[in-house]
Amino acid sequence: MKTNKSLLSLAVACGLMSVATTANAAGFQLAEYSATGLGRAYAGEAAMADNASSQWRNPALLMQLEGTQVSVGAIYVDPNIDIEGTSTHRGKPYSASSDDFAHDAVIPNFYLSHKYNDKFALGFALGTNYGMETDLGKDFAAANHGNQASVITKEANLNAAYQLTPAVSIGGGVRYIIAEGSFGAVVSEHGELIIPGLINAQPGDNLKYMEGDDKAWGWQLGSLWQINDANQIGFTYKSEVNLTLTGHAEGLGFDKVAGAAKQARYSGSMDLALPATAEIATYHQVSEKVAIHTSINWTDWSSFKTLEANIPEFGAESSQLIKHENWEDNYRFAIGSTYQYNNKLQLRTGVAYDTSAVSEEHRTATIPETDRLWLSIGAGYQWSEQLSLDAGFTYIMAKDAKMHETDPGLGADAFGGSFEGEVTGSIWLIGVQANYKF
């Protein structure tokens, strides 16, 4: 649920928002919506109606949940992300490293479903699709390209499903998202810059810091085709959600733009789009005890081309191009299996491969996006006729990612130099969940 980070200016800043989640899913996505799915690497999610949490990935699955059901759970995310490299300033190299700079987090969730009759069902969900918090520290030698970032989102869904034919159900829902974010860059420990009457930058001074929040609406659609008793295919689509994070900005970088009108803080905002996503999934009951399930996920990261900030005090320069990102669409491939050991215990496992949303050409310290491999195991236990318990465990291996960040002239390089390095890391995920049928 987080991952890398390093920013520099506003450009870097917003990029950071996308970075911190790179370790769990591409960009700043979070896949962790249930412990049930975690145990199979979220393979087959849009085609499997385990419990009330299933509506998060496909609202059409509500039609396969009998009566009234409640699911409550949480997933603990422990990222171990390190960065190692060299900051080169005025021809002199400086070692630039930071260990374990992505913060741990607990991601809670809550789901409620109710089937009114054989044709109609409703559901309610609370969770998150995005989030991260990282801190490289002010002593990071490349802090001029970014030293801190956070993104926190909360999402509520109201979903409904309808049985269109005996074999086909459809569903949809509205999504309400609350988001907040912060990010910043400081003068590096060797980046002192004094130009009399213009700049007096001391180590640790803010170069650019910005924070803001917003609320927005989105939607989702889903369908499920039950081919026969042993085979199902699900498809789901979530809309893009456009946010304008409104708050304040501060730092030497903004003072430089504002000139004589410099202030301690400037009111400002930055647009951030949460991209559209889609999933196609299959479920196959191959024997009385064994099922195989698969997923292919797509995220429209190619819509993320540039970052722009708006600072009204800057007048004609209020809308500024901060950075070209040039991301590309991301795909995730997953296959998993469930084994019904007995009438009480179900065992799960899965493998997934998550492709990077950034090519080698465009990777930077701000967003060291990279490929990820998921290895998952889990179990479900039927405690009683009404109560079941789930647990899942995942280990994510992130491919080592090299990067080179430079902003010459009076850009970030002037306050600490260019940066070249590599991000390495892995993530542990542990989830638990309780499900109750009324």
N, C-alpha and C positions, 0 to 999 in steps of 0.2 A: 503494500500500500504506500510506498514512498519510493525514493531511490536516490537519485543523484541530484547534484545541484551545484551551482556556481553561476553567478550572474554578474552583471556588470552594469547595465544601465537599465533603463526601463525595458529595453528589448530583452535583455538578459533576464530581467526580472520576470516578465510574464513567461518567458521560456522556462524559467525555473518552475513555474507552477506545473508545467508539464513534466518536468524532470523527475520530481520526487516520486512519482509513482511508477516510473519506468521499470522498477524491479519486479513489480507484481504483474502488471499488464502494460501494454504499450502506452507511451505518452503519459498522461496523468490519470489513466483509468485504474479502477479497482475492480477485481473480479470477485472479491470475497463477499458474497451475499448470503451464503448458508454453509453450515458445517456438513450438511448432507452432501452437497455437491463438491465440497472441498476434497472429500475422500476419494473422488474419482476424477480429479483434475478438471472438474466442470465439463465433463464429456457427456453429451446427450441432453443437456439441460432443457432445451426448448421442446423436448419430446418426452419428458418424464415427470409425472405428477406424483412425487413422493409425499408431499405435505403442503401446507399453506404457503411455504416459501417459494414454491414453483412458479407462482404468478409473477415474481420479479423478473424472470426471464421470458415467460410466455403467458400472458393473461388467459389465453384460450384453455390452458390446463385446469382452470378453475372448474370446468365441467366434469373433470374426473375425480374431484374431491367431494366425498359424500358428507352430508350434514354440515356442521359448523366445526371448523378446525382452527387452532392457534399454534403458531410456532414462534419460539423465542430463543435467541442464541447470540453468540459473540465469537469473533475470531481474533486471536492475538497474532500480530505481525512483528517479527523480529528481523529487520534488515541488517546485514553486516556489509556495509559499502565503504570502500576505501579508495582514495585517490592519491596518485603518486606522479610527480612530474617536476618540471623545471620552469621557473619564471626567469626570463632573460630581460634585464633592464639596463639600458645604456651600455650594452655589450658585456655585462657581468651576469653569470648564471646564479640563481638562488634555488635551493631545494624547496619544492612546494608539495606538501603532503597533508592529508587529514584522514584520520581513521574513524570508522564507525560513525559517519556524520549524518546518517539518516535515522530519525528517531523511531523508537518502538511505538506501537499504537494498538489499541483495542477497538475493533469495529463491531458495534452492536447491531442487531436487527430485530424486527418484530413483524409478524404477518398474521392476518385474520382472513378466513374465507367462509362463505356461507352459500350453500346450494339451495336455492328456493324451490326448484322443481327440476324435472328432466330437461328443461329447455333453457334455464337461466340461472346464473350464479354471480355473486359479487365478492370483491376482495379489497382489502386495505393493506398497505405495506409501508414500512418505515425502514430506510437503510441509506446507503450511499454508494455512488459510482466513482467518486473522485476524492483524493485526499493525500496529503503528505506534509512532512515537516522535517527540514534539514538545517544543519548549522555547521559550517566549515570552520567557524571561529575567525576572529579578527587577526589572529596570528598566522593564518593561512597565507603563504607568500604570494598567492595569486588572488587575494581577496578583492583586488581592484576589478576582477572579472566576476565577482559575486561571492558572498559569504553566508547568506541566509535566505531562506524562503519557506513559506507555508501556504497550504491551500486546504481549506476545510469545507466540505459540503454536506448537507443533510437533505434527504429527499423523501417525500411522501407521495404514494401512488394511490389512486382510487380506480379500481379495475372492475370490468364486467365481462362476462362471457355468455355466448349463446350457442346452442346446439343446432347448427344449420341443417344438417342431415344426420342420419344414424352414424355416419362415419366421419363427418367433418364438423369441427367446432371452431368458432372464431372468437376473438376477444380484443379488447382495447382498454386504454386507460389514460388518465391525465396525470402528469407529473409536476410536482411543485418543488423547486430546488432553492435552497438557501445557501449562499456561498460567501466565503470571506477569504482574503488572501493578503499576504505581505511578502516583501522581498527587498533585498538591499545589497549594496556593494560599498566597500570602504577603501580608503587609501591603504595600500599594502605597507608592511613594516619597513620596506626599503624604498617606498615610493614618494617620499617628501618632494614637493614641487612648490617653489616660491618664485612668482613673477611679480615684482613690486607694483602695487596698484591694480593688479588683476587677479592673481591667484595666490593663496597662502594655504597650501594643502599639507597637513601633518599626518603622520601614520595613525590610522584608526579613524580619521575623519570620514563622515558619510560622503560618499560620492553620489549615490542615488538610492533613496529609500522610498518605498511607496506601499500603502496599504489601503484596502477598500473592501466593500461588500455589496451584495445585490441579491435580489430574488427574481425568479423567472419561472415560466411555465413551459412544459414540453408535453409530448404524447408518445404513446406506443401502441403497436398493433401486433396481433399474433394469430396463428392458425395451427390446427392440429388435424392430421389425417390419420385415422386409425384404419390401416389397410386390412388388418385382420387381428385376431386375438394376440398374435405374437409380434406384430410389426407396426410401428408408428413413425410418422415423419412430422416434425414441427418446424415452423418458420416464424421468426419475430423480427420486428423493426422498431428501433427507438429513434425519435426525431433529434435533430440538432437543437441545442438550447443556447440561446445568445444571452450573455451576461455583460453588464457594464459595471465593473467594480469601481465604486465611487468612494473616495476618501481623501487622503492628503498625500503630498509628496514633499520631500526635503532633501537637501544635499548640495554639494558643490556643483554637480552637473546641472542641476536646475538653476542655480544662481548664475551660472555662465550663460544660460539661455536668456534668463530674465534681465540680465544686465543691471542697470541702475535701480531697477524695481525689485531687487532681490529681497526675499522675505524668509523668516524662519521656517514657514510652511506655506505650501501652495495647494489650493483645492484642485483636485484633478480626478481623472478616471481613465480606465483602460478597458477596451473591449476584449472579451474572451469567449470563444465559442466552444461549447462541449459538443464534439462531433457526433454525427449520426452513426448508428451501429446496426448490424444485422446478424442473424444467426440462422443457420439451417442445421437441424439435428435429427438423428435417427435412433430408434430403439428396436432391438431385435432380441426376442426371447428364444434362445437357441436350444434350450432344454428346460426341464422342469426346475432346475436349480440355477442355471447360468443364463445371464443376459449380457449382450454387448451393445454399447452405445457410442455414438460419435457426434462431434460438432465441428463445424467450420464457422468461424466468426470473422466479420469484416468491420473495420472502423474507418471512417472517411477522414483520415488525417491529412489527405491531400488538400483539404480546404484550409489548412493552417499554413499560409504562405508568409504572412508578415505580421508584425506586432506594431501597434500604433497607440500612442498616449495622447490624451487631451488635457492641457493645462490652460484654462481660460485666461489666467493672468498674462499669458504670453502673447495675447492678441492675435495677430496674423499668423504667428507660429504655434498656435494652440494645438493644432493637429500635427503630430510629429511621427514620421516613420522611424521606428526604433531599431528594427532588425528584420532582415529577411530570414525566414525559417526554412521554407522549401521542404516541408515534410511530405511523406508519401503514404498511401493507404497501407494499413497494417492488417495482417491475417493471423489467425490463431487456429491450430489444428489439434484436436484432442480425441483420444480413444480411451474408453474405460470399460470396466466389467463389474458386474455384481454377482455375488454367489450366495444363494440362500442356504446357509449351513444347516439350519433347522427352522422350526416355526417361530423361534425367538430371535435368532441372530442372523444378520445379513452382513457379509463382508464386501468391501469395495476397494477398487484400485483404478489408477488411471495415469496416463502420460499425455503431456501437451507440449506443443512447440509454438512459441509466441515470436513472431518476426518483428524486427525493429521498424519503427516508423521514420527513421532517419538514415539516409545512406551515408557511407563512409565519407563522401565528399562534403556533406553538410553537418556532420557531427561536431559538437563543440562542448566545452566544459560546462556550459549552461545546461545543455540537455544531452548527456552522454547516453543516448538511447542505444540499445543493443538487443540481440536475440536472447531468448530465455527458454530454458527447458524445465518443465514441471514433472516431478515424480510424487505421486500421491497414494496414500492408503487411508482407509476409513472403515467404520462399522456402524451398524444400527441395531439397537436392541429393543425388542417389544416388551416393555416392562409389565404392561397390563393391556387389556382390551382397548383402553382409552389412551394410555400414555406410551410414547416411544422416545428413545434417547439416541442421539447421533453424535459421533465424534469423527474428526478428520485431521489428517496430518499431511503437510506438503513441504517438500524441499525444492527450492528454485535455484537453478544454477544460471547465472548471467554470464554471457560471453564477454570476455575482456574487451574494452572499448577504448581505442586511442582517439586523441583529439588535439586540435591546435586552435587556440583562441588569440586573435590579435585585433586591435583597434588603434591604428597609428595616429600620428599627429597629436592633437590635444584630446584624443579619446582615452579609453581606459589604459592603453599602454603607457601614457604619460605619468600615470600614478602607480606604476609597479612593473610595467613591461608586458611582453607577450607571454603566453602560457602554452606549454606542450606537455601532455601527460597521458595517463591511462587510468581508467576506472575499473576496479574489479569488485566482485562481491557475490553474495548469495543471500537467500531469504528463507526463514523458517516460518511456517504458518501452522497454527494449532487452533482448531475450532470445536465448540461444543454447542449442542442445540437440544431443546426439549419440544416435543410435539404432542398436542392433546386434542382428542376428538370428543365432541359433546354428543 
